[in-house]
Amino acid sequence: MNIYRKRRQRPAVPIITLIDILAILLIFFIVTTTFKTRESLLKVNLPSSTKVLGGEDSSRRVTLLLSADGRLSLADRILPVEQLAAALNGLRRDNPDARLELKADEGAPLGSMVKVWDAAAEAGLEIGDLPLRIVLKE
């Protein structure tokens, strides 16, 4: 007596469709990813205003940060106030079209702000060429 058993087939996983789905997911993640630029090494709480109207400047500016403890950062470099004038001169020499923007913490000492302005004047910048960043509260 020969009993014939029907062989059970293994369940097949369609690899081609899985590859298609993975490719679509990969394209989705690449397209929707935002790339952040690292602006500074210092944490700065910018002062805010509800009365000042601000216009957005579309040009990229080199950021000069002044933190609450008086530390300075110029374009991803932390430097002492004494070297700021030389660094600004080097920046203007290397890139004469570069525009600066001063971001000062609301708790930054006024004396440090005056030293930054003195260094900018020593480097040949006018105070009007160095705009302050103010965050507007709505």
Secondary structure, 3 states (H helix, E strand, C coil): CCCCCCCCCCCCCCHHHHHHHHHHHHHHHHHHCCCCCCCCCCCCCCCEECCCCCCCCCCCCEEEEECCCCCEEECCCEECHHHHHHHHHHHHHHCCCCCEEEEECCCCCHHHHHHHHHHHHHCCCCHHHCCECCEECC
